Amino acid sequence: MEKKITVAVLSGGSSAERAVSKISGASVVRALRKSGFRVLAFDPKNELPKFLKQQKQIDVVFPALHGRGGEDGEMQELLESIQIPFVGSGSLGMRNSFDKIIAKKIYRKNNLPVARDQIFPKNSKAKLKLKLPVFVKPANEGSSFGASIVRCQVDFQPALKRAWKFGDALVEQLLEGIEISVGILEESNGRLLALPPIEICPKKQFFDYKSKYDPKFCEEIVPACIPKALEKKVQALAKQAHRKLKLRHLSRTDFILVGPQVYILETNTLPGFTPNSLFPKEAAAAGIAFPELCERLIQLPLRKT
């Protein structure tokens, strides 16, 4: 009889995105158990190294973690050090993407289109050189925590202070247009599959935390209502971003379309797996049901190279 694969699903953690991570993790656990896998659910808020050393039967780890401790490379470095296969990018790719300042340097070096920006180290006294309006966000945080749009000079310092709660701030020239997201799923042969683009229509100022996780605050259209040529362009750019950031298995790159111009906003290395998350919706539009998506992902790190 073939050995049943044991998957450790990690969710929760201690980041600002803990609540969403718990929902993602629960969704993955249910799907994998229904597919016949042996699943161990663990919250890395507790002693993760101790758990991993005690559970000798773990075949693969599925991190359903978002934000610090999940997407900053820390947890991946631990798994690499004890040689446990895991879903998602390695520690280098995670660091490249999670730090938005590093990510933008990589985008620019590879001629990928991005908005003009200015870095404001925590408590910096520098003056804003960009023209208003601008978008202010923490350089190292996800789910739009600490992010805000600034249209008036009087609102700039308060916006910086909100971002500085999480560390350094990245201030970008505000681009207003159509928001698009494109998921990338690695196939068993190593090729990258660009999923159908999803169009994001937030009912608030921008795609903030509530818009991302409460369907009342956002409408999402998949496939996006954009010309075929533009669809191919954003899919190609999403693949380039995935490769240049040195990612693996999956990612999701967010774009803003300003007329015919396309700009990359950021790339997510462990996108959400909640019922309202973009990546599973894109996969479903490509004919990949949620249980199959989860199964495909855990098979990737188990491939023999």
C-alpha positions as CSV (number, residue, x, y, z in Angstrom):
1,M,0.0,0.0,0.0
2,E,1.3,3.4,-0.9
3,K,2.4,5.5,2.1
4,K,0.0,8.3,3.0
5,I,1.7,11.7,2.6
6,T,1.8,13.7,5.9
7,V,1.4,17.4,5.4
8,A,2.0,20.0,8.2
9,V,-0.2,23.1,7.5
10,L,1.2,26.2,9.3
11,S,-1.3,29.0,9.9
12,G,-1.8,31.8,12.4
13,G,1.6,33.1,13.5
14,S,2.1,36.4,15.2
15,S,1.9,38.9,12.3
16,A,-0.8,41.5,11.7
17,E,-2.4,39.0,9.3
18,R,-2.9,36.3,11.9
19,A,-6.7,36.2,11.6
20,V,-6.6,35.8,7.8
21,S,-3.9,33.2,8.0
22,K,-6.0,31.1,10.3
23,I,-8.9,31.1,7.8
24,S,-6.5,30.2,4.9
25,G,-5.0,27.4,7.0
26,A,-8.4,26.0,7.9
27,S,-9.4,26.0,4.2
28,V,-6.2,24.1,3.2
29,V,-6.6,21.6,6.0
30,R,-10.2,20.7,5.0
31,A,-9.3,20.4,1.4
32,L,-6.2,18.1,2.0
33,R,-8.1,15.9,4.5
34,K,-10.9,15.4,2.0
35,S,-8.3,14.4,-0.6
36,G,-7.0,11.7,1.8
37,F,-3.8,13.3,3.1
38,R,-2.7,13.0,6.7
39,V,-2.7,16.6,7.9
40,L,-1.1,18.1,11.0
41,A,-2.3,21.7,11.7
42,F,0.1,23.9,13.7
43,D,0.2,27.5,14.7
44,P,3.8,28.9,14.5
45,K,3.0,31.4,17.2
46,N,4.1,28.4,19.4
47,E,7.5,26.7,19.2
48,L,7.8,25.8,15.5
49,P,11.4,24.3,15.7
50,K,10.4,22.1,18.5
51,F,7.2,20.9,16.7
52,L,9.2,20.1,13.5
53,K,11.8,18.1,15.3
54,Q,9.2,16.1,17.3
55,Q,7.1,15.3,14.2
56,K,9.5,13.1,12.4
57,Q,6.9,11.8,10.0
58,I,6.3,15.1,8.2
59,D,6.8,14.8,4.4
60,V,6.0,18.3,3.4
61,V,5.1,21.7,5.0
62,F,2.3,23.9,3.6
63,P,2.7,27.4,5.0
64,A,-0.6,29.3,5.0
65,L,1.1,32.2,6.6
66,H,0.9,35.8,5.6
67,G,3.0,38.8,6.6
68,R,6.0,38.7,9.0
69,G,7.2,35.3,10.0
70,G,5.5,33.8,6.9
71,E,6.6,35.8,3.9
72,D,9.8,37.4,5.1
73,G,12.0,34.3,4.7
74,E,12.4,33.6,8.4
75,M,10.3,30.5,8.5
76,Q,11.6,29.3,5.1
77,E,15.2,29.6,6.3
78,L,14.4,27.3,9.3
79,L,12.8,24.7,7.0
80,E,15.8,24.8,4.6
81,S,18.2,24.4,7.6
82,I,16.5,21.1,8.7
83,Q,15.8,20.0,5.1
84,I,12.0,19.7,5.2
85,P,10.3,20.2,1.8
86,F,7.8,23.0,1.8
87,V,5.4,24.7,-0.5
88,G,6.3,28.2,-1.8
89,S,9.5,30.1,-2.5
90,G,12.7,29.7,-0.7
91,S,14.1,32.2,1.8
92,L,15.8,34.4,-0.8
93,G,12.7,34.8,-3.0
94,M,10.6,35.5,0.1
95,R,13.0,38.3,1.2
96,N,13.2,39.7,-2.3
97,S,9.4,40.1,-2.5
98,F,8.5,40.9,1.1
99,D,10.7,44.0,1.3
100,K,9.0,46.3,-1.2
101,I,12.1,48.4,-1.6
102,I,14.2,45.4,-2.6
103,A,11.4,44.2,-4.9
104,K,11.2,47.5,-6.7
105,K,15.0,47.6,-7.2
106,I,14.7,44.1,-8.8
107,Y,11.8,45.2,-11.0
108,R,13.7,48.3,-12.2
109,K,16.9,46.4,-12.9
110,N,14.9,44.1,-15.2
111,N,13.0,46.9,-16.9
112,L,9.7,46.0,-15.4
113,P,7.3,48.9,-15.2
114,V,6.7,50.5,-11.8
115,A,5.6,53.8,-10.3
116,R,8.0,56.6,-9.2
117,D,8.7,56.3,-5.5
118,Q,10.6,57.7,-2.6
119,I,11.9,55.9,0.5
120,F,11.3,57.3,4.0
121,P,13.3,55.5,6.6
122,K,11.5,55.4,10.0
123,N,11.3,58.9,11.6
124,S,13.0,60.4,8.6
125,K,12.9,64.2,8.3
126,A,13.2,64.1,4.5
127,K,10.8,66.2,2.3
128,L,8.4,64.7,-0.2
129,K,9.8,65.1,-3.7
130,L,6.9,63.5,-5.5
131,K,3.8,65.4,-6.5
132,L,0.5,64.7,-4.7
133,P,-1.4,62.5,-4.7
134,V,0.8,59.7,-3.4
135,F,0.3,56.2,-1.9
136,V,2.1,55.6,1.4
137,K,2.8,52.1,2.6
138,P,5.1,50.2,4.9
139,A,8.1,48.7,3.1
140,N,7.7,45.4,5.0
141,E,4.0,44.5,5.7
142,G,1.1,43.0,3.8
143,S,-2.7,43.2,3.5
144,S,-2.4,47.0,3.2
145,F,-1.8,47.5,6.9
146,G,-0.5,51.0,7.5
147,A,-1.2,52.0,3.9
148,S,-3.1,55.2,2.8
149,I,-3.7,57.6,0.0
150,V,-2.6,61.2,0.5
151,R,-4.1,63.9,-1.6
152,C,-3.4,66.9,0.7
153,Q,0.0,67.9,2.2
154,V,-1.5,68.1,5.6
155,D,-2.3,64.4,5.6
156,F,1.2,63.3,4.6
157,Q,2.9,63.2,8.0
158,P,0.0,61.3,9.7
159,A,0.2,58.8,6.8
160,L,3.9,58.4,7.3
161,K,3.4,57.8,11.0
162,R,0.8,55.0,10.3
163,A,3.3,53.3,7.9
164,W,6.2,53.8,10.3
165,K,4.5,51.6,12.9
166,F,5.7,48.7,10.8
167,G,9.2,50.1,9.9
168,D,10.4,52.1,6.9
169,A,7.9,53.6,4.5
170,L,7.7,53.5,0.7
171,V,5.9,56.4,-0.9
172,E,4.8,56.0,-4.5
173,Q,3.2,58.3,-7.0
174,L,-0.5,57.4,-7.0
175,L,-1.6,55.6,-10.1
176,E,-5.3,55.5,-10.6
177,G,-6.8,53.0,-13.1
178,I,-7.9,49.4,-13.3
179,E,-6.5,47.1,-10.7
180,I,-5.6,43.6,-11.9
181,S,-4.0,40.6,-10.3
182,V,-2.4,37.6,-12.0
183,G,-1.6,34.4,-10.2
184,I,1.3,32.2,-11.2
185,L,1.2,28.4,-10.6
186,E,4.2,26.2,-11.3
187,E,3.4,23.0,-13.2
188,S,4.9,19.6,-12.5
189,N,7.3,20.0,-15.5
190,G,8.6,23.3,-14.0
191,R,6.8,25.6,-16.5
192,L,4.9,28.5,-15.2
193,L,1.2,28.7,-15.7
194,A,-0.2,32.3,-15.7
195,L,-3.8,32.1,-14.3
196,P,-6.6,34.2,-15.8
197,P,-6.3,37.8,-14.6
198,I,-8.8,39.0,-12.0
199,E,-10.1,42.5,-12.0
200,I,-10.5,44.2,-8.6
201,C,-13.2,46.8,-8.1
202,P,-12.9,48.1,-4.5
203,K,-15.9,50.1,-3.2
204,K,-13.5,52.0,-0.9
205,Q,-10.6,54.3,-1.7
206,F,-8.3,51.4,-2.5
207,F,-8.0,47.6,-2.1
208,D,-7.5,47.8,1.7
209,Y,-7.8,45.1,4.3
210,K,-11.6,45.2,4.4
211,S,-11.8,45.1,0.6
212,K,-9.6,42.1,0.5
213,Y,-11.5,39.9,2.9
214,D,-15.0,41.2,3.0
215,P,-17.0,40.7,-0.2
216,K,-19.3,43.6,0.7
217,F,-16.4,46.0,0.1
218,C,-15.2,44.7,-3.3
219,E,-16.3,43.2,-6.5
220,E,-13.9,40.9,-8.3
221,I,-14.3,39.9,-12.0
222,V,-12.5,36.8,-13.3
223,P,-11.5,36.7,-16.1
224,A,-10.9,40.4,-16.1
225,C,-12.7,42.5,-18.7
226,I,-9.6,43.6,-20.6
227,P,-8.5,43.1,-24.2
228,K,-6.8,39.9,-25.0
229,A,-3.5,41.6,-25.9
230,L,-3.5,43.3,-22.5
231,E,-4.3,40.0,-20.8
232,K,-1.3,38.4,-22.4
233,K,0.9,41.3,-21.4
234,V,0.1,41.2,-17.7
235,Q,0.4,37.4,-17.7
236,A,3.9,37.7,-19.3
237,L,4.9,40.4,-16.8
238,A,3.7,38.3,-13.9
239,K,5.9,35.4,-15.1
240,Q,8.8,37.8,-15.4
241,A,8.3,39.1,-11.9
242,H,8.1,35.6,-10.5
243,R,11.4,34.6,-12.2
244,K,13.3,37.8,-11.5
245,L,12.4,37.7,-7.8
246,K,13.6,34.1,-7.7
247,L,10.2,32.6,-6.6
248,R,8.9,29.1,-7.0
249,H,5.6,27.1,-6.9
250,L,3.2,30.1,-6.7
251,S,2.9,33.9,-6.6
252,R,0.4,36.6,-7.4
253,T,1.5,39.9,-8.9
254,D,-0.8,43.0,-8.6
255,F,-1.0,45.6,-11.4
256,I,-2.6,48.9,-12.1
257,L,-3.6,49.7,-15.7
258,V,-3.6,53.4,-16.5
259,G,-5.0,53.6,-20.1
260,P,-2.6,51.5,-22.2
261,Q,0.2,51.6,-19.6
262,V,0.7,48.7,-17.2
263,Y,2.5,49.1,-13.8
264,I,3.5,46.4,-11.3
265,L,2.4,47.3,-7.8
266,E,3.8,44.3,-5.9
267,T,4.2,40.5,-5.8
268,N,2.8,38.2,-3.1
269,T,4.6,35.0,-2.4
270,L,2.0,33.3,-0.2
271,P,-1.4,34.6,-1.4
272,G,-4.5,34.0,0.6
273,F,-6.4,30.7,0.6
274,T,-9.6,32.0,2.2
275,P,-13.0,31.7,0.4
276,N,-12.7,35.3,-0.7
277,S,-9.0,35.1,-1.8
278,L,-7.9,36.0,-5.3
279,F,-5.5,33.2,-6.1
280,P,-8.0,30.3,-5.6
281,K,-10.6,32.3,-7.7
282,E,-8.2,32.6,-10.5
283,A,-7.3,28.9,-10.3
284,A,-11.0,28.0,-10.4
285,A,-11.4,30.2,-13.6
286,A,-8.6,28.1,-15.1
287,G,-10.5,24.9,-14.2
288,I,-8.5,24.0,-11.1
289,A,-10.8,23.3,-8.1
290,F,-9.5,24.2,-4.7
291,P,-8.7,20.7,-3.5
292,E,-6.8,20.0,-6.7
293,L,-4.9,23.3,-6.3
294,C,-3.8,22.4,-2.8
295,E,-2.8,18.9,-4.0
296,R,-0.8,20.3,-6.9
297,L,1.1,22.6,-4.5
298,I,2.1,19.9,-2.1
299,Q,3.4,17.7,-4.9
300,L,5.7,20.4,-6.2
301,P,8.3,20.3,-3.4
302,L,8.2,16.5,-3.4
303,R,9.3,16.2,-7.0
304,K,12.5,14.3,-7.6
305,T,15.1,16.6,-9.2
